[in-house]
Amino acid sequence: MSEFWTMGGYAAFIWPAWGLSVLALSGLVIFALAERRAAVERLRRLEEDEA
């Protein structure tokens, strides 16, 4: 199991790359959800203005 964590001596490069990837993807998901929420709100306001 320790071989997995050391990644054959490349852990210093692999784990930060994984961490940055997870961080970037999480940020994109959060950004997309926030944009969707804002778009739904804009649509709701536009539909209210037309009615």
A tleap script that builds the chain and sets N, CA, C and O, in Angstrom:
source leaprc.protein.ff14SB
mol = sequence {
  NMET SER GLU PHE TRP THR MET GLY GLY TYR
  ALA ALA PHE ILE TRP PRO ALA TRP GLY LEU
  SER VAL LEU ALA LEU SER GLY LEU VAL ILE
  PHE ALA LEU ALA GLU ARG ARG ALA ALA VAL
  GLU ARG LEU ARG ARG LEU GLU GLU ASP GLU
  CALA
}
set mol.1.N position { 0.822 -1.198 0.000 }
set mol.1.CA position { 0.000 0.000 0.000 }
set mol.1.C position { 0.862 1.257 0.000 }
set mol.1.O position { 0.487 2.266 -0.596 }
set mol.2.N position { 2.009 1.203 0.661 }
set mol.2.CA position { 2.857 2.390 0.700 }
set mol.2.C position { 3.425 2.712 -0.684 }
set mol.2.O position { 3.727 3.867 -0.982 }
set mol.3.N position { 3.569 1.692 -1.522 }
set mol.3.CA position { 4.026 1.936 -2.893 }
set mol.3.C position { 3.025 2.807 -3.651 }
set mol.3.O position { 3.403 3.652 -4.462 }
set mol.4.N position { 1.746 2.582 -3.370 }
set mol.4.CA position { 0.718 3.401 -4.004 }
set mol.4.C position { 0.880 4.862 -3.606 }
set mol.4.O position { 0.825 5.747 -4.461 }
set mol.5.N position { 1.077 5.120 -2.330 }
set mol.5.CA position { 1.169 6.506 -1.859 }
set mol.5.C position { 2.445 7.196 -2.324 }
set mol.5.O position { 2.452 8.411 -2.520 }
set mol.6.N position { 3.528 6.436 -2.503 }
set mol.6.CA position { 4.774 7.059 -2.964 }
set mol.6.C position { 4.828 7.160 -4.484 }
set mol.6.O position { 5.664 7.884 -5.025 }
set mol.7.N position { 3.956 6.451 -5.169 }
set mol.7.CA position { 3.835 6.492 -6.634 }
set mol.7.C position { 5.187 6.266 -7.315 }
set mol.7.O position { 5.537 6.955 -8.274 }
set mol.8.N position { 5.920 5.311 -6.815 }
set mol.8.CA position { 7.197 4.972 -7.445 }
set mol.8.C position { 8.211 6.103 -7.392 }
set mol.8.O position { 9.082 6.195 -8.257 }
set mol.9.N position { 8.110 6.952 -6.400 }
set mol.9.CA position { 9.043 8.064 -6.251 }
set mol.9.C position { 8.577 9.356 -6.911 }
set mol.9.O position { 9.258 10.378 -6.818 }
set mol.10.N position { 7.435 9.322 -7.569 }
set mol.10.CA position { 6.932 10.506 -8.261 }
set mol.10.C position { 5.779 11.183 -7.525 }
set mol.10.O position { 5.084 12.020 -8.101 }
set mol.11.N position { 5.576 10.833 -6.278 }
set mol.11.CA position { 4.448 11.372 -5.521 }
set mol.11.C position { 4.500 12.895 -5.408 }
set mol.11.O position { 3.457 13.548 -5.372 }
set mol.12.N position { 5.690 13.459 -5.352 }
set mol.12.CA position { 5.817 14.916 -5.229 }
set mol.12.C position { 5.275 15.636 -6.460 }
set mol.12.O position { 4.957 16.823 -6.387 }
set mol.13.N position { 5.167 14.946 -7.574 }
set mol.13.CA position { 4.621 15.541 -8.794 }
set mol.13.C position { 3.167 15.127 -9.017 }
set mol.13.O position { 2.352 15.921 -9.488 }
set mol.14.N position { 2.852 13.884 -8.677 }
set mol.14.CA position { 1.523 13.340 -8.976 }
set mol.14.C position { 0.457 13.895 -8.039 }
set mol.14.O position { -0.588 14.346 -8.508 }
set mol.15.N position { 0.688 13.875 -6.735 }
set mol.15.CA position { -0.349 14.319 -5.794 }
set mol.15.C position { -0.706 15.790 -5.943 }
set mol.15.O position { -1.891 16.118 -5.899 }
set mol.16.N position { 0.255 16.696 -6.116 }
set mol.16.CA position { -0.149 18.092 -6.361 }
set mol.16.C position { -0.934 18.249 -7.662 }
set mol.16.O position { -1.856 19.062 -7.730 }
set mol.17.N position { -0.579 17.480 -8.694 }
set mol.17.CA position { -1.328 17.551 -9.949 }
set mol.17.C position { -2.768 17.097 -9.734 }
set mol.17.O position { -3.700 17.721 -10.240 }
set mol.18.N position { -2.951 16.018 -8.988 }
set mol.18.CA position { -4.306 15.555 -8.665 }
set mol.18.C position { -5.048 16.622 -7.869 }
set mol.18.O position { -6.212 16.912 -8.146 }
set mol.19.N position { -4.378 17.202 -6.884 }
set mol.19.CA position { -5.012 18.219 -6.049 }
set mol.19.C position { -5.442 19.433 -6.847 }
set mol.19.O position { -6.552 19.933 -6.666 }
set mol.20.N position { -4.578 19.910 -7.727 }
set mol.20.CA position { -4.928 21.070 -8.554 }
set mol.20.C position { -6.062 20.740 -9.518 }
set mol.20.O position { -6.922 21.579 -9.785 }
set mol.21.N position { -6.060 19.522 -10.036 }
set mol.21.CA position { -7.129 19.113 -10.940 }
set mol.21.C position { -8.468 19.076 -10.225 }
set mol.21.O position { -9.468 19.568 -10.748 }
set mol.22.N position { -8.492 18.500 -9.042 }
set mol.22.CA position { -9.730 18.439 -8.255 }
set mol.22.C position { -10.191 19.845 -7.900 }
set mol.22.O position { -11.384 20.143 -7.968 }
set mol.23.N position { -9.272 20.695 -7.527 }
set mol.23.CA position { -9.605 22.076 -7.183 }
set mol.23.C position { -10.184 22.816 -8.395 }
set mol.23.O position { -11.193 23.511 -8.272 }
set mol.24.N position { -9.556 22.669 -9.547 }
set mol.24.CA position { -10.036 23.347 -10.748 }
set mol.24.C position { -11.414 22.831 -11.154 }
set mol.24.O position { -12.299 23.622 -11.479 }
set mol.25.N position { -11.601 21.523 -11.139 }
set mol.25.CA position { -12.902 20.965 -11.519 }
set mol.25.C position { -13.989 21.355 -10.528 }
set mol.25.O position { -15.124 21.620 -10.925 }
set mol.26.N position { -13.657 21.392 -9.261 }
set mol.26.CA position { -14.635 21.816 -8.250 }
set mol.26.C position { -15.017 23.273 -8.472 }
set mol.26.O position { -16.191 23.629 -8.374 }
set mol.27.N position { -14.044 24.107 -8.768 }
set mol.27.CA position { -14.333 25.512 -9.046 }
set mol.27.C position { -15.227 25.681 -10.261 }
set mol.27.O position { -16.125 26.522 -10.260 }
set mol.28.N position { -14.988 24.887 -11.297 }
set mol.28.CA position { -15.825 24.962 -12.494 }
set mol.28.C position { -17.257 24.534 -12.200 }
set mol.28.O position { -18.201 25.144 -12.703 }
set mol.29.N position { -17.424 23.505 -11.400 }
set mol.29.CA position { -18.777 23.054 -11.044 }
set mol.29.C position { -19.492 24.134 -10.246 }
set mol.29.O position { -20.655 24.437 -10.514 }
set mol.30.N position { -18.809 24.715 -9.271 }
set mol.30.CA position { -19.413 25.764 -8.451 }
set mol.30.C position { -19.768 26.973 -9.320 }
set mol.30.O position { -20.841 27.557 -9.164 }
set mol.31.N position { -18.874 27.345 -10.228 }
set mol.31.CA position { -19.131 28.472 -11.122 }
set mol.31.C position { -20.339 28.189 -12.015 }
set mol.31.O position { -21.193 29.056 -12.198 }
set mol.32.N position { -20.411 26.984 -12.566 }
set mol.32.CA position { -21.531 26.625 -13.443 }
set mol.32.C position { -22.849 26.637 -12.687 }
set mol.32.O position { -23.858 27.096 -13.222 }
set mol.33.N position { -22.863 26.146 -11.462 }
set mol.33.CA position { -24.088 26.156 -10.666 }
set mol.33.C position { -24.514 27.584 -10.336 }
set mol.33.O position { -25.704 27.896 -10.359 }
set mol.34.N position { -23.557 28.445 -10.032 }
set mol.34.CA position { -23.878 29.843 -9.740 }
set mol.34.C position { -24.421 30.544 -10.985 }
set mol.34.O position { -25.376 31.316 -10.899 }
set mol.35.N position { -23.816 30.278 -12.135 }
set mol.35.CA position { -24.306 30.869 -13.385 }
set mol.35.C position { -25.711 30.376 -13.702 }
set mol.35.O position { -26.556 31.155 -14.144 }
set mol.36.N position { -25.966 29.096 -13.482 }
set mol.36.CA position { -27.295 28.547 -13.736 }
set mol.36.C position { -28.329 29.200 -12.827 }
set mol.36.O position { -29.422 29.553 -13.271 }
set mol.37.N position { -27.979 29.357 -11.559 }
set mol.37.CA position { -28.889 29.980 -10.610 }
set mol.37.C position { -29.201 31.413 -11.034 }
set mol.37.O position { -30.348 31.852 -10.947 }
set mol.38.N position { -28.181 32.145 -11.494 }
set mol.38.CA position { -28.388 33.522 -11.939 }
set mol.38.C position { -29.252 33.564 -13.199 }
set mol.38.O position { -30.098 34.448 -13.337 }
set mol.39.N position { -29.051 32.625 -14.111 }
set mol.39.CA position { -29.842 32.587 -15.337 }
set mol.39.C position { -31.300 32.269 -15.037 }
set mol.39.O position { -32.198 32.854 -15.643 }
set mol.40.N position { -31.542 31.357 -14.118 }
set mol.40.CA position { -32.919 31.026 -13.737 }
set mol.40.C position { -33.594 32.240 -13.113 }
set mol.40.O position { -34.767 32.507 -13.375 }
set mol.41.N position { -32.865 32.963 -12.301 }
set mol.41.CA position { -33.414 34.168 -11.673 }
set mol.41.C position { -33.728 35.238 -12.721 }
set mol.41.O position { -34.779 35.875 -12.660 }
set mol.42.N position { -32.816 35.438 -13.688 }
set mol.42.CA position { -33.068 36.408 -14.764 }
set mol.42.C position { -34.293 36.008 -15.569 }
set mol.42.O position { -35.116 36.856 -15.914 }
set mol.43.N position { -34.417 34.730 -15.868 }
set mol.43.CA position { -35.567 34.241 -16.614 }
set mol.43.C position { -36.860 34.465 -15.834 }
set mol.43.O position { -37.876 34.868 -16.400 }
set mol.44.N position { -36.812 34.203 -14.545 }
set mol.44.CA position { -37.991 34.407 -13.705 }
set mol.44.C position { -38.418 35.872 -13.729 }
set mol.44.O position { -39.605 36.175 -13.851 }
set mol.45.N position { -37.438 36.789 -13.613 }
set mol.45.CA position { -37.754 38.219 -13.645 }
set mol.45.C position { -38.315 38.639 -15.001 }
set mol.45.O position { -39.259 39.427 -15.062 }
set mol.46.N position { -37.750 38.126 -16.073 }
set mol.46.CA position { -38.239 38.467 -17.408 }
set mol.46.C position { -39.673 37.956 -17.609 }
set mol.46.O position { -40.502 38.652 -18.196 }
set mol.47.N position { -39.961 36.760 -17.130 }
set mol.47.CA position { -41.295 36.218 -17.261 }
set mol.47.C position { -42.288 37.017 -16.429 }
set mol.47.O position { -43.435 37.185 -16.844 }
set mol.48.N position { -41.883 37.506 -15.281 }
set mol.48.CA position { -42.765 38.340 -14.451 }
set mol.48.C position { -43.033 39.681 -15.126 }
set mol.48.O position { -44.148 40.199 -15.058 }
set mol.49.N position { -42.018 40.245 -15.775 }
set mol.49.CA position { -42.185 41.533 -16.449 }
set mol.49.C position { -43.144 41.432 -17.631 }
set mol.49.O position { -43.876 42.378 -17.920 }
set mol.50.N position { -43.142 40.298 -18.310 }
set mol.50.CA position { -44.032 40.112 -19.455 }
set mol.50.C position { -45.474 39.886 -19.032 }
set mol.50.O position { -46.402 40.206 -19.776 }
set mol.51.N position { -45.662 39.339 -17.847 }
set mol.51.CA position { -47.038 39.007 -17.397 }
set mol.51.C position { -47.775 40.199 -16.852 }
set mol.51.O position { -48.928 40.076 -16.441 }
savepdb mol mol.pdb
quit
